[in-house]
Amino acid sequence: MDLVRKIQATFYAPSSSKEETDDGVLGTAVAASDGENSRWLQTDPNDPTIMYNVPVWRVQWTELIGYQNVLNVHVPHYTHMFRTLLLQHPKPWYFGHVFLPGGSDYLGSPDYFLPEQEDRPEINFRQWNI
Amino acid sequence: MQVTDYIENNDGRLTLVVQAIDRFRIIKARQQLPYAIAGKIQFIPDQESWEQHVWPNIVERGTNVELSESLKEAMQAVAVTESEFFRDLEYLATTISEITQNQQIYNNIPEGVSPLSNMNASVLLNFDVVENQMKEVVLKRMTAKAEEYGRDEIMIAATAIKLENISLPIEPIDIWVSLDRMLTLLEKANPNIHIPVPTQLLGLLPTDCKWPRGFRLKCYADALEATQSGVGTFSKSPFCRLSRAYPLYPPLRRASRLSYTAWILPNNISLGEHGQSRQDLLQMASIQKRLQTTLKYIEAINSVIQQMIE
């Protein structure tokens, strides 16, 4: 187990540049196409309502503000996501909890993809989250 | 949401303690698979939480200022900043060791955590500092985009940000009274059961209200306060009676928290097609609307139980 932990520590070591993030290593992520830095949870110095690059946990239930929970994360893509968050980024460790009808079964369905284009879309049930 | 603590299990699983803290809207995706990353999100403060800073001032000045979109956005920025300042107070960070002390652990998975986050009674928060920081946020934003604002708007912003301006859209006392009645009716319907009331909910009970005779929630909260005992089913943390720990805590923030936490009791009682989903509630941007919906739902439950008893 010690060996596994050492490998994980190397793999998830915080990187100092955009090119060295885990996304680049794995080659699974779509690179930020608009020049935004790929580090997660970046704030906008001129607008506190905006945050960039927020990892999203999409599940079939909704949490309400003021509630808390214990999550048992076991599927590979989400353990990778949370390890990246926890081991490569400083506190506070924020992530989005987004209601997805049907849960992980529909993660790959284009019908439920997050909006690709930037605009101020009309509010619908998939865009209100905590 | 925020992760407050975690453990890495030997089989690769992660166990996380998480707290839901704010609402947001996804503006644009950066990645869809294998997991989603939102390239840009916008926090959505409660409508009243940003309007409150503007309307009293306008009414006081007697002006006919039509608010521009820019001013609305500036006030939303203030409301989001306010939430950030109150975060440590409003969310006591729960740790894995806390929740594993008092419960069975199966396969390294803790049985659970109290479903409501506790408030933190030991945060030193200077409300004057918060107010000044909020003013700085709005003035910085307006100065950077001065051409978008009218002179009246800048005057409003310069004087509007005051925490004591905050007033309630509706009186949440009715919700407390209805919850208390629900407990009474449930115990009347089944005298053998005791309905536990979450202490995190009781901590929100105001101390300066005149409650009706026989109102039991106040007795529960007073008793918890007197014993100063640790509270919580799965974890123990100090009981925080908000009004006592922070007498200047904005009533509007308390109303907002109540509009969600009050659902902890009726949430397990289904009213069939009249049921309200959590997602419906989350989509309501107005505290007043959430409180009204909550009250309506609790009263509907009370009415059903009353009929059962009769």
Interface residues (C-beta under 8 A of the other chain):
Chain A: M1 R5 Q8 D23 T28 A29 V30 A32 D34 E36 S38 W40 N46 D47 P48 T49 I50 M51 Y52 N53 V54 P55 V56 W57 R58 W61 T62 E63 L64 I65 G66 Y67 Q68 N69 V70 L71 N72 V73 H74 P76 H77 Y78 T79 H80 M81 F82 R83 L85 L86 P92 W93 Y94 F95 G96 H97 V98 F99 L107 G108 F113 L114 P115 E116 Q117 E118 D119 R120 P121 I123 F125 Q127 W128 N129 I130
Chain B: M1 Q2 V3 T4 Y6 E8 N10 G12 R13 L14 T15 L16 V17 V18 Q19 A20 I21 D22 R23 F24 R25 I26 I27 K28 A29 R30 Q31 Q32 L33 P34 Y35 A36 I37 A38 G39 K40 I41 Q42 F43 I44 P45 E73 Q76 A77 V80 T81 E84 E90 T94 I99 I109 P110 G112 V113 S114 P115 L116 S117 V137 K140 R141 A144 Q200 S256 R257 Y260 T261 W263 S277 R278 Q279 L281 L282 Q283
